[in-house]
């Protein structure tokens, strides 16, 4: 039976409907953020002014830190580039793969089709994916014909679009590769590459120093291009060769094009800077800006690149829905093979900050690097001491977008998304670090370097290797790793040795 109060309620509902009033719609699900990983090359913990340097200015990187979260305990996996990049993209410690070492420019693809990767996981969540910049993870099957389609490569492991250099700017081939084809090749002038012997009649830095505008300090004395001798031998492909000084502009243009094309998102961009890796050849407009010669000027140019990315996001209204991770592939090196006055003009600048070691080193400065996460409106600005690593990006970012990796893949990647977003002070509890076939391990209190044979100092780069026949244990509260406390703390040594062995046996 309908009573009078029910009739009144029905009448009110009818009146509201007649007047066109609407109830509040259900809250829409939050859109997936665009994701950009910007990876510098050989940039040290002390090379960024946001990390305390007062000798160089990096305002655009600093802006990311001011609007985001700056990590004091952020790491790459390895003290050299190829292994480090392998860990970031696969979520697997590079020392588990015997081929994950610094590769020549004609090396076969290190990441094989079918392997789970950061881009392949994000594609499952509907992302369009791209890599722009430095690759250095191998291409093809070991006998590449550079004049045909090159496969396997980044487009076979999860990237929809790729525009990159094959290896490094100091190795041949000195050409750009777009979607598995060398850009600008002409059929009548094929590109030929050889890492064992020179082509007849081709000049080299060793035999023809009069042709050089930048001379090698060690190595780097093979084929000459753009007045710079490189590692490896090359012939032909003249129309396709890059001009080093234009590289930053070329890569930025390609990155902006991808962002614009995918502005309706979601998209993932792996933007791999080549700065400040050797040869340091910033565009002419950056020359002299740092007062520290080509290395400092290259860092200024890298900072400009970061600013171009963030400004483009702002112009498209994408800033608040884009998560940016900024980091470096390993620690810094000053003289890495060319006479560019990096040592002479260093002045008071300390690329390592308070750390010890650098590129190639087992000490903390080999792998502890700038690590910044920015997502305006979502990541609360501040500083975090949480222990995080680039190897954690596959697990963390796939979790953020609702993708679960298959069992056994990205095996060493931990989901530390709460730490990356600033929701937790805790990241991972321990981390295995790698340099030149050797490992170290750290937890939240200690840093252990087991005994390793080899030189204490790498003479060519004047880098402390971290190798010693004695056990080394340092407190995390000793960032310069000045006091070895292994003898006084046998329990900590035993605990970390056991943990490292367990990791190796996984």
VMD Tcl script that draws the C-alpha trace (Angstrom):
set ca {
  {0.00 0.00 0.00}
  {1.38 3.46 -0.96}
  {1.07 6.01 1.80}
  {0.97 9.79 1.47}
  {4.68 10.27 2.30}
  {5.63 7.87 -0.50}
  {3.47 9.84 -2.93}
  {5.23 13.06 -1.90}
  {8.65 11.46 -2.41}
  {7.68 10.19 -5.86}
  {6.36 13.61 -6.79}
  {9.63 15.24 -5.73}
  {11.68 12.81 -7.85}
  {9.40 13.48 -10.81}
  {9.77 17.22 -10.36}
  {13.57 17.03 -10.20}
  {13.66 14.96 -13.40}
  {11.30 17.36 -15.14}
  {13.51 20.31 -14.28}
  {16.45 18.54 -15.87}
  {18.41 18.19 -12.65}
  {20.99 15.42 -12.58}
  {22.54 13.44 -9.81}
  {26.36 13.57 -9.55}
  {28.00 11.14 -12.00}
  {30.13 8.32 -10.70}
  {33.77 9.35 -10.31}
  {35.75 8.50 -13.43}
  {38.85 6.34 -13.09}
  {42.14 8.26 -13.05}
  {43.78 8.19 -16.48}
  {47.09 6.40 -16.77}
  {49.96 8.89 -16.63}
  {52.35 9.43 -19.47}
  {55.80 8.18 -18.44}
  {59.16 9.62 -19.47}
  {62.49 8.18 -18.34}
  {65.37 10.58 -19.03}
  {68.73 8.87 -18.66}
  {71.93 10.92 -18.75}
  {75.26 9.35 -19.71}
  {78.18 9.48 -17.23}
  {76.54 12.21 -15.12}
  {77.77 12.20 -11.54}
  {76.00 12.67 -8.23}
  {77.81 16.00 -7.87}
  {77.20 17.19 -11.44}
  {73.70 18.48 -10.66}
  {73.19 21.67 -8.70}
  {70.09 20.21 -7.03}
  {72.46 17.73 -5.37}
  {74.50 20.48 -3.80}
  {76.89 21.54 -6.53}
  {77.59 25.26 -6.55}
  {80.07 25.07 -9.42}
  {77.65 24.22 -12.23}
  {74.08 25.29 -12.90}
  {71.42 22.81 -14.03}
  {68.19 24.82 -13.60}
  {65.91 22.50 -15.59}
  {66.99 19.36 -13.75}
  {66.74 21.35 -10.54}
  {63.16 22.27 -11.44}
  {62.29 18.58 -11.63}
  {63.75 18.18 -8.15}
  {61.92 21.23 -6.81}
  {58.56 19.99 -8.06}
  {59.26 16.33 -7.40}
  {61.16 13.93 -5.20}
  {64.96 13.93 -5.09}
  {66.44 10.64 -3.95}
  {69.69 10.63 -2.01}
  {70.03 6.83 -2.27}
  {69.15 6.29 -5.93}
  {71.19 3.81 -7.97}
  {71.80 2.33 -11.36}
  {72.77 -1.35 -11.39}
  {76.23 -1.08 -12.91}
  {79.16 1.30 -13.11}
  {79.17 1.09 -16.92}
  {76.58 1.91 -19.53}
  {75.47 -1.25 -21.39}
  {74.92 -3.31 -18.22}
  {73.16 -0.41 -16.53}
  {70.75 0.10 -19.44}
  {70.10 -3.63 -19.58}
  {69.05 -3.60 -15.92}
  {66.76 -0.59 -16.36}
  {64.89 -2.06 -19.32}
  {64.71 -5.72 -18.24}
  {64.44 -5.60 -14.46}
  {67.27 -8.15 -14.25}
  {70.68 -7.64 -12.66}
  {73.12 -7.38 -15.59}
  {75.71 -9.64 -13.98}
  {73.28 -12.54 -14.47}
  {73.94 -12.25 -18.22}
  {77.57 -12.88 -19.19}
  {77.09 -10.84 -22.37}
  {75.90 -7.74 -20.50}
  {79.15 -5.81 -20.77}
  {80.26 -2.67 -22.59}
  {79.49 -3.62 -26.19}
  {81.20 -2.75 -29.46}
  {79.10 -0.96 -32.04}
  {78.51 -4.12 -34.08}
  {77.47 -6.38 -31.19}
  {74.32 -8.52 -31.51}
  {71.15 -7.53 -29.67}
  {71.58 -8.15 -25.96}
  {67.85 -8.02 -25.16}
  {66.20 -10.69 -27.26}
  {62.64 -10.73 -28.63}
  {60.28 -12.37 -26.16}
  {62.02 -11.03 -23.06}
  {59.85 -8.96 -20.76}
  {60.92 -5.33 -20.84}
  {59.69 -2.05 -19.43}
  {58.19 -0.98 -22.79}
  {56.62 -4.38 -23.48}
  {54.93 -4.34 -20.07}
  {53.61 -0.82 -20.59}
  {52.28 -1.77 -24.02}
  {50.04 -4.30 -22.27}
  {48.44 -1.34 -20.51}
  {47.79 0.45 -23.81}
  {50.87 2.64 -23.94}
  {52.55 3.82 -27.13}
  {56.28 3.48 -26.58}
  {59.43 5.10 -27.98}
  {63.17 5.23 -27.45}
  {65.08 8.31 -28.58}
  {68.82 8.78 -28.07}
  {71.59 6.40 -27.13}
  {70.95 2.65 -27.43}
  {74.17 0.65 -26.86}
  {72.40 -2.64 -26.27}
  {73.37 -4.32 -29.53}
  {71.51 -4.74 -32.80}
  {70.86 -7.67 -35.11}
  {72.33 -11.13 -34.79}
  {76.03 -10.27 -34.89}
  {76.58 -9.79 -38.60}
  {74.67 -6.62 -39.39}
  {74.27 -5.34 -42.90}
  {73.82 -1.66 -42.12}
  {72.28 -1.03 -45.54}
  {69.23 -3.20 -44.89}
  {66.61 -3.52 -42.16}
  {68.37 -4.22 -38.85}
  {66.69 -6.78 -36.62}
  {66.35 -7.65 -33.82}
  {66.41 -4.25 -32.20}
  {64.31 -1.98 -29.98}
  {61.22 -2.34 -32.18}
  {61.29 -6.09 -31.48}
  {61.30 -5.79 -27.68}
  {58.42 -3.42 -27.02}
  {59.20 -0.05 -28.61}
  {56.72 1.19 -31.21}
  {59.14 3.86 -32.38}
  {62.94 4.17 -32.20}
  {65.38 6.84 -33.24}
  {68.85 6.37 -31.84}
  {72.55 5.91 -32.25}
  {73.49 2.25 -32.41}
  {76.10 2.34 -29.66}
  {77.94 5.40 -28.32}
  {79.14 8.64 -29.84}
  {82.75 7.46 -29.61}
  {82.08 4.22 -31.52}
  {81.25 3.54 -35.14}
  {78.84 3.59 -36.86}
  {78.31 7.33 -36.45}
  {74.82 7.25 -37.94}
  {71.25 7.45 -36.67}
  {68.97 4.43 -36.89}
  {65.21 5.04 -37.16}
  {62.85 2.09 -36.83}
  {65.64 -0.34 -37.72}
  {66.97 1.48 -40.77}
  {69.98 3.79 -41.03}
  {68.77 7.33 -41.72}
  {69.89 8.99 -44.94}
  {71.84 6.17 -46.56}
  {72.36 6.34 -50.32}
  {72.41 3.11 -52.30}
  {75.54 4.03 -54.28}
  {77.56 4.55 -51.05}
  {76.97 1.61 -48.69}
  {78.02 1.77 -45.04}
  {80.61 -0.78 -43.92}
  {81.71 -1.45 -40.33}
  {84.57 -3.57 -38.99}
  {85.87 -3.78 -35.44}
  {88.91 -5.92 -36.29}
  {90.70 -4.26 -39.18}
  {90.63 -1.02 -41.14}
  {89.43 -0.65 -44.69}
  {92.23 -0.02 -47.19}
  {93.03 3.64 -47.67}
  {90.82 4.94 -44.82}
  {92.57 7.42 -42.46}
  {92.75 6.82 -38.71}
  {93.43 8.98 -35.70}
  {96.56 6.99 -35.00}
  {98.09 7.48 -38.45}
  {96.58 10.83 -39.43}
  {96.45 13.09 -36.35}
  {96.64 16.14 -38.63}
  {93.01 15.46 -39.62}
  {91.72 15.72 -36.05}
  {90.02 18.63 -34.26}
  {89.87 16.58 -31.03}
  {92.74 14.25 -30.22}
  {92.50 11.00 -28.24}
  {94.21 10.69 -24.85}
  {93.94 6.90 -24.84}
  {92.33 4.57 -27.34}
  {89.80 6.19 -29.68}
  {92.34 6.36 -32.51}
  {90.61 4.45 -35.30}
  {88.26 5.77 -38.00}
  {87.88 9.53 -38.26}
  {84.56 11.32 -38.68}
  {83.83 15.01 -38.11}
  {87.45 15.56 -37.11}
  {87.19 13.01 -34.27}
  {88.66 9.51 -34.29}
  {86.51 6.74 -32.82}
  {86.56 3.13 -31.68}
  {86.16 0.79 -34.66}
  {86.57 1.14 -38.40}
  {84.05 2.54 -40.85}
  {83.81 3.25 -44.57}
  {81.11 4.79 -46.77}
  {77.64 5.99 -45.84}
  {78.81 9.61 -46.10}
  {75.31 11.09 -46.49}
  {74.13 9.34 -43.33}
  {76.92 10.44 -40.97}
  {75.90 12.70 -38.12}
  {77.47 15.98 -37.06}
  {78.16 15.53 -33.35}
  {77.33 19.13 -32.51}
  {73.76 18.70 -33.85}
  {72.95 15.50 -32.00}
  {71.07 17.09 -29.09}
  {68.84 19.09 -31.44}
  {68.08 16.03 -33.56}
  {67.11 13.91 -30.57}
  {65.02 16.67 -29.00}
  {63.12 17.18 -32.25}
  {62.30 13.47 -32.44}
  {61.23 13.37 -28.79}
  {58.94 16.37 -29.24}
  {57.43 14.85 -32.38}
  {56.61 11.63 -30.53}
  {55.09 13.47 -27.57}
  {52.96 15.61 -29.88}
  {51.75 12.61 -31.88}
  {50.84 10.76 -28.69}
  {49.50 13.73 -26.72}
  {46.18 11.96 -26.16}
  {48.22 9.22 -24.44}
  {49.14 7.27 -22.62}
  {52.71 7.14 -23.87}
  {56.12 6.00 -22.62}
  {59.29 7.73 -23.79}
  {62.76 6.46 -22.93}
  {64.87 9.52 -23.69}
  {68.52 8.46 -23.49}
  {70.84 11.46 -23.44}
  {74.38 11.12 -24.80}
  {75.79 13.85 -22.54}
  {78.32 14.16 -20.98}
  {79.79 11.01 -22.59}
  {82.86 11.43 -24.79}
  {83.50 12.87 -27.29}
  {82.02 15.94 -25.66}
  {80.86 18.08 -28.56}
  {78.02 20.35 -27.44}
  {76.36 22.57 -29.99}
  {78.17 25.84 -30.61}
  {75.58 27.83 -28.66}
  {76.58 26.00 -25.45}
  {80.34 26.31 -25.88}
  {81.88 28.28 -23.02}
  {78.74 28.39 -20.88}
  {80.07 26.32 -17.99}
  {83.63 27.60 -17.75}
  {84.76 23.98 -17.46}
  {85.32 23.17 -21.09}
  {83.45 20.61 -23.21}
  {82.44 18.35 -20.31}
  {80.78 21.13 -18.36}
  {79.25 22.58 -21.52}
  {77.83 19.15 -22.37}
  {76.14 19.04 -18.96}
  {74.62 22.47 -19.64}
  {73.38 21.12 -22.98}
  {71.88 18.06 -21.26}
  {70.07 20.35 -18.84}
  {68.72 22.30 -21.82}
  {67.38 19.03 -23.25}
  {65.51 18.36 -20.02}
  {64.04 21.84 -20.17}
  {62.91 21.36 -23.77}
  {61.02 18.21 -22.76}
  {59.30 19.83 -19.79}
  {58.43 22.99 -21.73}
  {56.90 20.92 -24.51}
  {54.79 18.99 -22.01}
  {53.62 22.29 -20.53}
  {52.70 23.68 -23.95}
  {50.53 20.64 -24.61}
  {48.90 20.71 -21.19}
  {50.46 17.36 -20.25}
  {52.62 18.28 -17.26}
  {50.21 17.17 -14.56}
  {49.60 13.83 -16.17}
  {53.22 12.96 -16.91}
  {55.55 11.12 -14.56}
  {59.21 11.88 -15.25}
  {62.13 9.86 -13.91}
  {65.53 11.50 -14.33}
  {68.76 9.62 -13.63}
  {72.17 8.63 -15.03}
  {73.48 5.34 -16.38}
  {76.55 5.34 -14.12}
  {78.87 7.63 -12.21}
  {81.14 10.31 -13.65}
  {84.48 10.08 -15.44}
  {86.70 13.02 -16.33}
  {89.28 11.80 -18.86}
  {87.56 9.00 -20.77}
  {89.66 8.98 -23.89}
  {89.94 12.46 -25.43}
  {92.06 15.54 -24.81}
  {89.22 17.95 -24.05}
  {90.73 19.75 -21.02}
  {88.15 18.19 -18.71}
  {90.82 17.58 -16.06}
  {92.59 20.90 -16.48}
  {89.40 22.99 -16.35}
  {87.64 21.08 -13.57}
  {88.56 23.68 -10.96}
  {86.66 23.21 -7.70}
  {83.91 21.15 -9.31}
  {83.46 17.69 -7.77}
  {81.47 15.41 -10.13}
  {81.27 12.75 -7.40}
  {80.01 15.09 -4.73}
  {80.99 13.46 -1.44}
  {81.16 9.97 -2.96}
  {84.15 7.83 -3.86}
  {84.97 6.05 -7.12}
  {83.19 6.96 -10.34}
  {82.50 5.23 -13.63}
  {83.99 1.69 -13.71}
  {84.28 1.60 -9.90}
  {82.84 -0.68 -7.21}
  {82.85 2.23 -4.80}
  {79.54 4.02 -4.31}
  {80.30 6.74 -6.85}
  {80.15 4.19 -9.65}
  {76.46 3.48 -9.24}
  {74.92 6.03 -6.87}
  {73.60 8.66 -9.22}
  {71.12 11.54 -9.48}
  {67.63 10.07 -9.25}
  {64.59 12.36 -9.42}
  {60.89 11.57 -9.81}
  {58.51 14.35 -10.82}
  {54.74 14.14 -11.27}
  {53.20 17.52 -10.43}
  {50.14 17.22 -8.25}
  {50.79 13.57 -7.45}
  {54.36 13.30 -6.19}
  {54.84 15.55 -3.20}
  {57.96 17.66 -3.56}
  {60.78 16.81 -1.19}
  {63.82 14.67 -0.52}
  {63.79 10.91 0.10}
  {66.44 8.65 1.61}
  {64.63 5.51 0.41}
  {66.89 2.98 -1.34}
  {65.74 2.73 -4.97}
  {67.32 1.49 -8.18}
  {66.66 1.77 -11.88}
  {66.22 -2.01 -12.00}
  {63.01 -1.44 -10.02}
  {61.34 0.62 -12.75}
  {59.80 -2.34 -14.66}
  {58.06 -3.76 -11.57}
  {57.12 -0.38 -10.13}
  {55.78 1.29 -13.27}
  {53.94 -1.81 -14.49}
  {52.27 -2.03 -11.08}
  {51.29 1.64 -11.34}
  {49.43 1.01 -14.59}
  {47.88 -2.29 -13.52}
  {50.07 -4.81 -15.34}
  {51.51 -7.94 -13.74}
  {54.66 -9.45 -15.19}
  {54.82 -13.18 -15.80}
  {56.52 -15.24 -13.12}
  {60.29 -15.41 -13.53}
  {60.62 -12.26 -15.65}
  {61.99 -8.92 -14.39}
  {63.28 -11.14 -11.57}
  {65.32 -8.55 -9.68}
  {62.87 -5.67 -10.04}
  {61.09 -4.66 -6.83}
  {57.84 -2.75 -6.68}
  {58.95 0.41 -4.87}
  {56.23 2.60 -6.37}
  {55.14 3.93 -2.99}
  {58.68 5.16 -2.38}
  {58.91 6.66 -5.86}
  {55.65 8.55 -5.28}
  {56.73 9.71 -1.83}
  {54.07 7.67 -0.05}
  {56.64 5.60 1.83}
  {60.09 6.18 3.28}
  {61.04 2.60 2.49}
  {62.27 1.33 -0.85}
  {64.19 -1.90 -1.19}
  {66.16 -3.35 1.74}
  {69.30 -4.40 -0.13}
  {70.91 -4.04 -3.55}
  {73.63 -5.84 -5.50}
  {75.90 -3.50 -7.47}
  {78.18 -4.36 -10.37}
  {81.38 -3.15 -12.05}
  {83.49 -4.96 -14.63}
  {82.45 -8.49 -13.71}
  {82.59 -7.93 -9.95}
  {79.88 -7.26 -7.37}
  {79.33 -5.32 -4.19}
  {76.25 -5.33 -1.97}
  {74.62 -2.86 0.35}
  {71.70 -2.78 2.74}
  {70.28 0.08 4.74}
  {73.29 0.32 7.05}
  {76.30 -1.26 5.36}
  {78.14 -1.35 2.01}
  {80.26 -4.47 1.42}
  {82.92 -4.95 -1.26}
  {84.29 -8.52 -1.16}
  {87.96 -9.09 -2.02}
  {88.73 -8.73 -5.73}
  {92.05 -8.97 -7.53}
  {93.08 -6.19 -9.86}
  {94.51 -2.68 -9.86}
  {93.47 -0.25 -7.16}
  {93.37 2.55 -9.73}
  {92.44 2.41 -13.41}
  {95.32 4.45 -14.78}
  {93.72 5.67 -18.02}
  {90.78 7.31 -16.25}
  {92.44 7.84 -12.84}
  {89.51 6.08 -11.18}
  {89.67 4.14 -7.93}
  {88.47 0.67 -8.88}
  {87.28 -0.48 -5.47}
  {89.28 -3.68 -5.90}
  {91.32 -4.89 -2.94}
  {92.49 -8.24 -1.62}
  {91.01 -7.31 1.76}
  {87.34 -7.33 2.68}
  {85.86 -3.82 2.69}
  {82.88 -2.76 4.78}
  {81.66 0.82 5.00}
  {78.83 2.42 6.92}
  {76.21 4.12 4.78}
  {76.68 7.13 7.07}
  {80.22 7.35 5.59}
  {79.39 8.49 2.01}
  {83.07 8.98 1.11}
  {83.76 5.38 2.17}
  {86.84 6.57 4.03}
  {86.88 4.10 6.93}
  {86.92 0.35 6.32}
  {85.22 -1.23 9.37}
  {85.19 -4.86 8.20}
  {87.50 -6.15 10.97}
  {85.38 -4.60 13.72}
  {82.06 -5.88 12.34}
  {82.38 -9.58 11.42}
  {78.65 -10.20 11.90}
  {77.72 -7.56 9.32}
  {80.30 -8.96 6.89}
  {78.94 -12.49 7.30}
  {75.34 -11.31 6.86}
  {76.05 -9.43 3.65}
  {78.28 -12.19 2.25}
  {75.45 -14.67 2.79}
  {72.94 -12.31 1.19}
  {75.17 -11.79 -1.85}
  {75.68 -15.54 -2.24}
  {71.93 -16.11 -2.01}
  {71.37 -13.52 -4.75}
  {73.97 -15.13 -6.98}
  {72.37 -18.56 -6.52}
  {68.86 -17.43 -7.47}
}
mol new
graphics top color blue
foreach p $ca { graphics top sphere $p radius 0.5 }
foreach p [lrange $ca 0 end-1] q [lrange $ca 1 end] { graphics top cylinder $p $q radius 0.2 }
display resetview
